[in-house]
Amino acid sequence: MSLDSNNTNALMQMSAEKRYAHMLDEVASTKQIWILTDEHGCVMLNTDDEDCVPVWPSEASAKYWASDEWSHCNAQAISLQDWLERWTNGLESDDVCVTVFPNPGEEGLVIFPEEFDDDLRKQFAKTR
């Protein structure tokens, strides 16, 4: 299931767990993870307990989220290989979590980078 303008809103209405499953499927297929950047680098979100990097399965979903105070941000693709080789360890060492496929209400599953890494590798292995 590819994200396009016809189903963006429907995907954003799904539960965080269903968006997570969609994210894993889409990333395994496209081999890309999307983040938002601004003049300071990667966009970060803060929960009560964690600093997080939000990630999306497509450019369209990242841009859909980037409205209002985030409208100045740009969607940037990271290859799955780069994510697994560089980002997981970097986020772990910085004590930063991952917010997976947040909707515009900033609701998304917050997980540790190594858990996201494991799930990505498992899903990718299934699609090979």
Secondary structure, 3 states (H helix, E strand, C coil): CCCCCCCHHHHHHCCHHHHHHHHHHHHHHHCEEEEEEECCEECCEECCCCEEEEEECCHHHHHHHCCHHHCCCEEEEEEHHHHHHHHHHHHHHCCEEEEECCCCCCCCEEECHHHHHHHHHHHHHHHC
